[in-house]
Amino acid sequence: MLRTTLAGLRLHKSRYVTTVLAIMLGVMFTTGTMVFADTLEAGYEKTVMGSATSVDAIAVPAEGGEEEPAPLTEEALTEIRALPQVAGADGLAEGQVVLLDSEGRASGFVPPAAVSFGEHTRFSAEEGDLPAGGDEIALAVSTAEQLGFGVGDTVTVLDPDQEKREFTLTGLVEFGADPRYSYSGVVVFDHATLGGMTAAEGYVEIDAVAAEGYTDRQVADAVAGVLGADAEVLTGEEFGVALAEESGADTAMLRVVLLLFSFIAMFVAGIVIYNTFAILIAQRQRELALLRCVGAKRSQVFRSMLAESLIVGLVASALGVLAGIGIGMAGAAFGGPLLGMDGAALTVTPLAVATGMVLGTVVTVFSALVPATRATRVAPLAALRTSATAAGLEKGTGWVRVVLGLLAFAASAALVAVSQLAGPNQLGPVIVTGSALIAFLGVVVLGPLLVRGIVNVVGLPLRRVGVPSMLAVDNSVRNPRRAATAMIALTVGATLITGYSVVSASTETTLTKMLDEQFPVDYQIMAQMGTEAVPAAEDAPAEGTGEEAAPAEDAAAEGTPAEGTPAEGTAEEQPGTDPAATAADSEVEGLALPLDPGIPAEVRDALGEQDELERVIADRNVYVELGGDQSMPVTTYINGRIGVDLTADTVEGDLTDLGPGRVVVSEGYADGARVGDTFTVPGLWGADDLELDIVAITENGGGLTGATVDQEDFAAAYPEVREDRTLYVVADADAEADRVRDAVLSSVEDHPTLQVMSVAEMKEQFTGILDIAFYTVAAMLGLAIIIAVFGIANTMALSVLERTRESALLRALGLTKAQLRRMLSVEAVLLCLIGAGIGIVFGVLFGWAAADSVLPNMVFAVPSGQIAVFIAVSVLAGLVAAVLPARRAAGTSITGALASE
């Protein structure tokens, strides 16, 4: 039997070409993902470990619960240097400075870290030299690349008095994957200069090098003995491992995401493999029956089929592993620099190779189990009397299958309903995914019925086009079970791509609507976070001018802000706000977030004098504690008309009714209150609470989150908040865009720490990010489509082989070669359109359900352009799938085919 199996493979090897390609692509993606992730992880470990192990012991301040850990002192560093186990030690001091970009604006929403370190440190200059004088500076490699600076350039930094100071860039330092510096960036000074540029005190890290004859463990223990409970001390290797694990979390997540796409590819490949073996074994019923007649047992025939699938799986998996290693190498070469890992050495682990081999082989063998089992159940004489197709693939759709299919669709619909009734939550997409899988099961069960029904409808106009189209329609419904099995793979891929397209389009439309509601403006101006300190104490005077603060009521009435403002919202309510900067608690009782810098009064005045600007709206904002862990934003808008300039979707009430003694509340904070009820807004700094009448309740997740109050009430409840937190600039309708931008920038040119954002540019950037994500995911899902097209091509090729005599008879009756090719092309296009059509319907449905289960106030959007492109691609795929089979059918000898058995 083994010789017979091998001989059959050699004789019919062309039939397995597309099957091998399908397996190979799925294995390639899996192996490539693992090689890519392993290469990145090894690169991270090498970079981190290489820097950490350059010293023998590393001490960092011990975490003190909610309080900021106290820095390590100069006295402690002196004691460490005096240890006999230590050959040398230096401390790393850290503060913050404002770094200006090439346009003279502050870099980033958060100032970069400013550090200094001595000779014994885990960091070194990757290019140039470390700063050695008061006029020299070094930058992190990532910071320099982001701002376009190179060694030798002049870099401008603001000193504590906000005066510009120029430095020469002498070197670039690689800080690797250290999370403390990867977000904000790093500026490096010598120690004396750092003290003059920042308020840095003590050290955030002490690095020590072992004396001769001592191990790194002994050095770490000796340093720990000096510092005691004030610090956590690790060896360089231990510190590097911990940092690598923390940095590798992103790589692990990337690995999981990519392996998910690998699973999809292998699932679709499994469908293709199953369909191929089902057709091949059905076509070989006579051959298998003859083997049974000459003495082969059922078990031998069964093992022969599995051996055949095992050999095909092993060969295809080996090819897939080799291709996957190449893909992983390419991914590391091109994707590594984008993820902060340049020049990582290729890492191919035995696990990656074994996973690819086992996965491809097991999927192939399991896909062949059902067809192989079915082949052994047909009696030899029955198989010899009937055609393979009739025995294996032409069974109709019985009532049992209809009932099971309808039950699957009903269960899928019920799960979708559950996801919608539960409201937006993290489990929603999981429930929708489960409903989609059940729906796919329904398509598999009812596939033949669906194919027959759809072809009968679509085929009506095709029957009138010509004889080739009429024959193609008849061929499609003649064997609906085979057609359904072939198109289900394409249905899966089409559902995934269409569903993600709907999710992406709905997300973009929804968030664009939210941005339009919250920022119906042209420019937004905010202060860079953490650029100045404001005392957090009751009855604290305004700071920054040296003058006594004006009464809150007068300042509010005149529209003249003063210094000192509590933080506004989180990044969710106010785009551009750094969440890390609003994590600590304020010392002011009842205030939920720390006090942060505001916008000087002269900025709003300067903007108001510009002819190109129609309106300048300012917000003042504070978070107050409501009890427990809940806090609420309270906001007022100066020069802003609620319901006109700033809007939101309402549950009830009218936004334009806001005025003194009234409040607009978002539904989540209303706590069941209705329009007309009294709502209490807590006061601060000794001010009385406000008892306000609710005039409108807004929907959650939109604009006007929390409590929105009139300017007069805000000034009464929060007398110390006399500085604008954000400015919203509305341009004159007739002003040119360049002149508007120049007007805004000229108004803030004396305040380089203010962040100026074009809302249009922000929306474009946001749309660009979503587009990149969409095309990236679509490219990965496109692999499933390619595998599905291979499956359809294989089905067409095997169908042509099966109908060789039929095609020859049609040719003998007058059908030309061109008409025969057209018939097979229309048949393949019909298969692709049915699979894609069902997938598009499912994709729109489940995409809507998935988006609505996550996004509050989701605006449903169907990307009709993308769907039209996908339909066109499906038609093209059908034509491509039919090229070789049609060419083979048209080139077959008529007399030879009719004379053959």
C-alpha angles and dihedrals in degrees: 000000000000091000089048091050093049091046090052091051092051092046097047101028093127089065090064098051097098091039090055089048092051093051091043093053093050093048091043091057093047096047092040090053092052094045091048093048093044091050092051092046092049089048092052091049092048093049095045097039092045092057097038096048091053084085127042103221132023124193125193129178113274117250112256102200112254093350123090108258114253114248121248113261135237088241090058091050090052091052091049092051089053094056114112090224091059124079093182142344138186135182131233112225120197139193138138133264136178110249117197123216126222090280093054095252126128112267115240134347089273122046114248121253115264113212142173129192137174136230096291104062140120091238127078138173112272090191129018122347138306116258114274103175145039094266097049131088140176129206136205111262091242092049093051092048092049093051097035097242124149136188109288096029123124114249124196123215130177116238123217090277090055090249119143117251124185126218135181114241105233102169151002121234125204109223091176120195097339102140092210090070107023095083107042101026129233138261117194124209132168112263098260094049092048090057091054095045099045142023091245114153127186124343134300090201139017120202121198134190121211122247117236112287097023128103125227089250091056091049092050092049092049092050090047089053090058098044099037117179092346093081145030111231124197134170114254090254093050091048091049093050092051092048092046091051091050092047092043091061089085090050090050091052090048089051092053093049094049092045088054088060088046089055090052091050092049092046091055090043089053090056090050092048092049092050092048095051092043091057095040094050092044090051090050096051091113092049092049092045090053089053089052091050093054093052110281114142125227090249091053092051090047093050090047091057092048091047089053091052091045092055092046090047094049094048094045092044092051090052090046092052091052091048090045092055088054092048091048091050091050091047092052091047096049103023098039096073090049089056095047096262113110124180097007113174116244112262119198112179126195087239092061092050094044093047092053094047095045095042095050094044096045093048090050095048094045091048089056095048097085096045090045092050091047091052093059094052096065114092112241096237092047090051091050092051099047135050119260094240094053091050098044114025114017100076114131130234108272128203092258091059091046092053093046092048093049091048090052091052091047092051090048092051090049092054091049089052090051091052090053097044092050091061126222110336141135094259092059097087090046091054091046091050089053091050090050092053091051089048090053088053088054090052091051091051096043095033098113092049092048092049093049093048096045094045091049090054098040091039095062095083092034092059088062095050096073147298096285092054092046091051091047091055091049092049091051095055094038091076106020094161093061091044091050092050090050096048098045091079090056090046091058093050093044091050092052096047095042092044092052090046090055092046091049094046093045092048092050093047093046096048092043088055090049091050091049090052096046097036111028086162141096101234136022123201124197136165118252108258119256098007095129137018125241120192114245104213135119114272089008111175121238112271137208103051101058089228128112111266119253117240111279094238093053093046091050093046093051093042090233112136124207132203126290125051135173118243118277124222134319123272088270094064097031114037113219096035114127110233091207090060093058099046102097125080121248123239090228109101110244094015112117101196137036125268114259135183122283135202119281116249095241092064093065090043092051092048091049090058094057114105092208092063123078101188140002115203121192129195129204116196142180135175116225130191117246097187133287112019095326122110130176132210115232114196139178127189121216115211088359122122110218110223091021111047094018119033141168138179110272132214090202140337134043122283093206090066091073113123142124111331092018135097140195112216130190114236096248092060097038090080093206096317118140136209108291095030123117117255124196118223112191117236126217140211093033095311119137122256115260120242103201135175115241111237098171141008117211128207119261118261096025133092126306095041118188117358121342113195139178118271092246093054092045092054090050095050097040108031094167094058101088102138130083115249099192133010122209115201123204114195125220110264093236097044120110116245094237092051091048091052092048090050093053095045093046089054092057101034092108090053107058094171092067113102113225115197128181106221089210090053090046090054091047091050091048091049090047092054091051091047092051090049091048096050091044092053092041090053090053093046088046087072088067089051091051091050090049091051089052087054093052091046089052091049090051092047093050091044090054090051090050093049098044094121091043092053091048091051091051089051090050090052091056107276108143125224090252091051091049091051090047091051093053092044093053089047092053092045090051090053092049093046093050092049093044093043094054089044092051092051091049091044093054092047098046093037089057091047093048094048094045091049091060109027119068112222090010116194106215114226129178113204095221093175093055091045091050089052090050092052089050090050089050091054090048090048090053091051092048091047090055098047101088098035091048092047091051093048092049092048096052116111111252096213093042093051094047092048094051122089 
